[in-house]
Amino acid sequence: MTRRYFGTDGIRGQSNLFPMTPDLAMRVGIAVGTIFRRGAHRHRVVIGKDTRLSGYMLENAMVAGFTAAGLDVFLLGPIPTPGVAMLTRSLRADIGVMISASHNPFQDNGIKLFGPDGYKLSDEIEAHIEDLLDQDLSGQLAKAHDIGRAKRVEGDIYRYIEHAKRTLPRDVTLKGLRVAIDCANGAAYKVAPLALWELGADVVTIGAEPNGTNINLDCGSTSPGALQKKVHEVRADIGIALDGDADRVQLVDERGQIIDGDQLMAVIADQWALEGQLKGDGIVATVMSNLGLERYLDGRGLSLQRTKVGDRYVVEHMRKHGYNLGGEQSGHIVLSDFGTTGDGLVAALQVLAAVKRLDRPVSEVCHRFEPVPQVLKNVRIASGKPLEEPAVRQAVQEAEARLKGRGRILIRPSGTEPLIRVMAEGDDRAEVEAIVNELVSVIGAARSAA
């Protein structure tokens, strides 16, 4: 079924353009409130947001929708996405909402929804919401005496801070570590530096002066250059770069080198396996994770299970097959012993625990394998299905035959843009680049012919 509103991670788009309008946000509140309004008790929803200017507009619109549907609203203010997921369960809410477009620029915004268990909604529930959004919702409005109330509860962010701190092993302290953290001028600008300081670290903070328009602007996990510079400047032991809603993380070692999600998962998997805490004898990652990670884990007797791109697919596989560690190369790491969604701060704390236990520099602890050369290019398409063309299929088969046993190829449509993503990896960079260029050429020709 073609979706009109929901993408791979909730509803997302440019603010004040469909579907990110206050009218639709209010309707989402009514529709979601209708679905989760079950039983005779007072129903409640928690709403968090990042620091985008449009957050004020969408927050108020959603409050109108939820209260009109008869739900009481708890407004958390700026808080990381994993904090919303955690507080949805902690406050026994019927639904959780995060207003954020994650790592996107400030012009964009989005709506992420969590069920009462703290997990993102299933495809079936999202389809039900879409059906309601296209209907007349006037019949779903609460009677006058049943209209919901709303109140701001900013103090509850400290529940999340305490939750994050408790994920660090009790015998580990961050004393003696100088930590530089880039909060991307986003949702974690209050909680992350405070949590690290309370755990004993000497904290140097950047990207913690949001003004509504500077979220992810030349900062955060998608632009770690500022953090690399700061690590050098203050001689930090480690740098932590979060994104706009703090559900993903990239690290910078003491030499200024970037450490991506694949390396972080290798560090955590090793440490947890050593301590007998790793479940499933492996981890779950997406098809984008580097072949080097797979080979490294295999050498340690651990498996790498791959899913489609998107943290929701990682989480689904983890829940179904009993894994407690999964994530994406981008730094979206899910630790199911501690939470239901990606958590940049908690993932960073697990790496810091390994650094302290091993008593070695971050550059040594977090460089577990040499990544296999990986090349990714995009082909923009306007219409048609070029991947189904015989010439494209033949080119892909020939390329796979060339790399058999020495690499892999991945071609997939983007879930958010009109693009075909072409990725190949293998031990020989020149060969991989040539293969990607050839496939891009063939797909481009098929697109033009269509």
N, C-alpha and C positions, 0 to 999 in steps of 0.2 A: 504494500500500500504506500502511495506517495504521501509524504508528510507535508503539511502546510506550515506548521509552526515549529515543531520540535526538530532539533538536529541531533548530533551525536552526544551533546552535553547540555540538555535543556533547550530553552528558547534563547536565541541570540541574534543581534543585529545592531544596526546603527541607531542611536537614540533619536526618537521622534520620527523615525521612518518605520513602516511596517516591517516586522511585527513588534518592534520595541517602542510602542506608543502607550501613553497612560491609559487610553481606552482599553487596549488589549490586556494590559497588566491588571486592570480592575476586573475584567471578565475572567482572567485566569484565577483571580482570587475567588470569585463567585463559583466558578466551575470546580476548582480543586476543593473549596470548602464544601460544596455539595457532595462530592464523592466521599470525603473523609468525615462527613457529619453523620456519625453512626452511634446510636445509643442515646440515652436520655441525659448523659452528663454534660457539663459545660465543656465545649470543645475549645482547644487552643492551638495557636500556630505561633512559631517563633520565626522572626524575620531578621536576617543579618544582611550586611552589605559591605562592599568595599568603599573606596573613597571617591568614586566618580561623581561628577556634578549631577548627572542624570539620576543618581541614586535617590536623591531627595524626591524627585518627581515620581519615580516608579514605586518607591516605598509607600508614599502617601496613597497612590492609586491602588496598590495591593491591600493596604489597610482598609480602604473603602470597600473593596470587593469582599474581603474576608469578614469584616464586621457586618456587611449587608447580608452575608450568608449565615450569620449567627455565630461566628467564631470569635473568641477573645484573642487579641494579638499582643505578643510580647516583642517589643522592638529592641534588638541587641546593639544596634549601631554598628560601626566598623568592627569586623571580627573575621578571622579566617574561615574559609568554607568548612574545614574539619571541625571548627568550633560550633558551627551551626548544626552539623550532623550529630555531634556529641550532646549538645544541649537539647536537641529534639528528643533524645532518649532521656536525658537527665531530668528534664522538666515534664516528662510524660505528655509531650505535645502530640497532637494528631498529625501534624505536618510541619516540615521545616522548609524555609525558603532562603536561598542565598541570591542576592541581587548583585551580579558580577559578570564581567566578560573575561575573567581570568587574566591571561597575559596580553589580551588585545589592547589597542590604544584607547584613550579616554572617550573617544567619540562613540565607541560601542558599549553595549551593556547586555546583560542577559539575566535569565531567571532559571536557577537550578532548584529542583524540588527533591525533598527527602521524605520518605514515609516514616511512620512512628518508630520503626526499627533503626532509623538513621541511615538506611541505604537509599540510593537513588531509585526512582520509580521504574517499574518494569515497562517494557514496550506496550503491554496490554493496557496499563493504566494511562500511559501517555496518549494512546489511541482514544481511550474513553474521554480524556480531557479535550482532545481535538474535536471530537464529535460534539461535545457540549458547547465549545467555543463558537461553533457555527449555528447554534440554535438560539431561540429566544429564551433568555435566562430569567425573565421577570417572574416566572412561576417558582423559581428556586429561592427567592428572597425571603428572609426571615420576617416573621410578624414583628410589629413595633416593639413589643416587650421582650423579644428574643434577640434583638440586634446586639452584636458583640461590642466589647469594650477594648480599648487599646491603651497600653502603657509602655513607657520606655524603661528598660531594666539594664542599663549599661554596666552595672556592677557584676552582672553574671559573666562578663568576660573573664573574671578572675577564676571562675570555675574551670574554664578552659586552660588558663595558665597553670593551675594546680594539676590538672589532668596531664598536661604535657610534661611537667616536672616529674611526675610519678613514673613516667616511662623510662627515665634514666635509672639504671640499676642503683640500689641503695648504697652499695659500697663504692660508688663512683662519684667524684666531685669534679667540677670544672675549674677548681682553683689552680692557678698557675698557667692557665691558657688565656692568651689574648685573642679574642674573637671579633672579627669585623663582620657586621651584618648589614646587608642591603635589603630594606623592606619594600623596595619598589614603589615607595610613596603609596602603598596600598593597605590592605586590610589588616596586616600584621604590625603596623607601625607602632602600636602601643604594646601588644602582648609579647612579641618575640624578644625584643631587647630586655624587657623586664624579666622574662622567664630565664634567659641566659645569665643575667646578673644575679638573680636569686639563687642560681645553681653554682655560683662562685666564680664565674668567668669575669675577666676584665673585658668589657664590651665597648667596642667602637661602632657607632651607628651612622649609617648614611641612608638616604632614601626614606626618611621618616618625617618629612614635612609636606604632607599632601595639601594641595590647594584646589582639588577638584578636576584639574586638567593635566596634572603631571604624573599620574599613575603610569608605570611602565615606561616613562619617557627617559630614554638613555640611562636606564637603571634596571635593577632586578635581574631575574634569571635569564631573560631574553637579551639583555644588554649588560653583560657582566664586566665590561671594560672599566667602569668607575670603581667597582669593587676590587678588581685586580690592582688598580692604581693605589687604592686605599690600603690594601694588604702590604704592598711595598712601603708605602709612606709611613705606616705605624708599626711595621715589622710584626704583623699579626701572625699567629700560628696557623690560622685558618680563616677563610672568608665564607660566609653563607649568603647566597643570593636567593631570595624568594620571589615569586611572581605576584601579580596583583591581588589574588585571593589566597595566596600562601598554601596552595595545595600541591605545589611542586617546588623543587629546590635544585640548584646547581652549587657546587662547592668550588672554592679556589684554594690551592695549597699554598704553603709559605713561600713558594717560588713564583707564585702568580699564575700557575697553570690551572686550567678549568678541569673539573672532575664532573663527568656527566652521570646520568642515572644508571647506566649499565655498570660503571665502576662502583657506584654506591651500593647497588644491589649485590655485587660480588663481595664487598666488604661485609655487609650485614649478613649475607648467607653464610660466609665463612665463620663469622663470630658466633652466630646462632647455632650452626652445626657443631662447633666446638663445645658449646655450652649445652647441647642437647635440646635446644629450643626450636630448631627448624623443623617444621611439619611438612610431610609429603616428600622428604628427601630431594627437595629442589625448589625452584621458584617459578613464577608465572610472569611472562613478559609478552610483548606484542611482536608482530612480524618485523618491526623496525629495529629491534635490539640487535646489536652487532654480533656477527658470527664468532668473534673473538670471545665474547661472554659465554656463548654456548660451549665452545671448545674448553674454556677454562673450567666451567662447572663440571663438564664431563670428566676432566682430569681429576677432579676432586670427588668423583663418585656421585655427583649431584645432577639432576636433570633440569632442562629448561623447557617448559611448556609454553607454546606460542599461541596467541589469540589475535583477533582482528585489532586494528588500531582503535584505541579508546579505553580509558580506565574502567568503564563500566563492564567491558568484556573481560578484562583482567579480573575484576572483583567477582563476576559471575563464575568464572572458572575456579577461582580460589575457593569460593563457597561450596561449589559442587564437588570438588575433589579434595578438599581438606588441606589446602596450602595456607600458610600464614604470611608469606612474603611474595609480593609481586609489584610490577610497575612498568614504567616506560622509560625509554632512553632520555626523554625530555626532563626527567627528574620527578615525574608523578609517581610516587612510591607509596604503596598500600601495605600497611602493617596491621593485619587483621586482629592481632592480639590486643591492639591499642585503639583501633578505630575502624570505621566502615568506609572510609574514602581516603584519597591521597592526603598526606600531611607533611608539608615541607619541614616544619620545625621538628616534629617528632622523628622524622627520618634523619635529620641532621644530628639530633641527639644520640641516635644509635651509632652513627659513625664516630661522634666524639667519644662515646663510651669505648669503642674499639681503639681509638687513638690513645686514650688514657690507659687502658689495660695493657696495650703493647708497648707503651712508652717509647714510641718512635715518631719521627716527623710525619706530618700528613702526606707529604709527597711519597713516602715509602708505604704507608698504610693503605693509601687509596689508589695505588697504581698496581692493580692485580693482574692485568693482562694487556697485551698490545692489541689495540683494535685493528681489525682487518680493514683495509682500505674500502670505503663505502662512498658511492657516488649517487646523488639524488638530483634529478631534474624534473621539471614540470612541463606539461604540454597543455596549453589552454584550449578548451573546446567550446563551441557555441551550441552544438546540437549533435544528435546522432550517437552511435555507439561504435567508435573506431576499434575498440578492443575485440569486437566480434568479426572484424574483417579478416578474410583468409590470409592476406599478406601479413597482417600483424601477428596472427597466430603462428604462422610459419616462422617469422623472424624470432619470436619468443622461443619456439621450440629449438631452433638452431643455436640461439644464445645459451639456453640451458644446457644443451649438449656440449658446448665449448667449455662451460664452467663446471661440468659434472664432477662432483667430489672435491672441487677447489673453491667453491663459492656458491652464490645463489642470486636469484633474480626475483624482484617483487614489482608487479605493476598493478596499480589499483586506482580507482577514481577517488578524488578527495571527497570527504564527507561534508565539507563546508564551502567549497568553491568549485567553479566549473573547470576543474583541472584533472588531468591524468598524471599521477605521480609514477615516475620510472626510477627504480632503485636497483642497483647491482652492487655486490661486494665480492671480493676475492683477494687472493694473496698478491696478485699482480695489478697494481693501480692502473698502469697504462692499458692493460687489457680490459679492465672494468670500465674505464672511461670510454674506450672505443665501443664497447658493447652498449653502454647507455646512449651514446651519441647516435649509434645506428638505430636503436629502437625508437628514440625520439624522432628521428628522421622518418622512419616508416610510419609511426603513429601520426605524425604531422601530415604526411602525404595522404593517409587514409582519411584524416579529418577534412582535408581540403577537398578530396574526392566526394565525400559525403555532403 
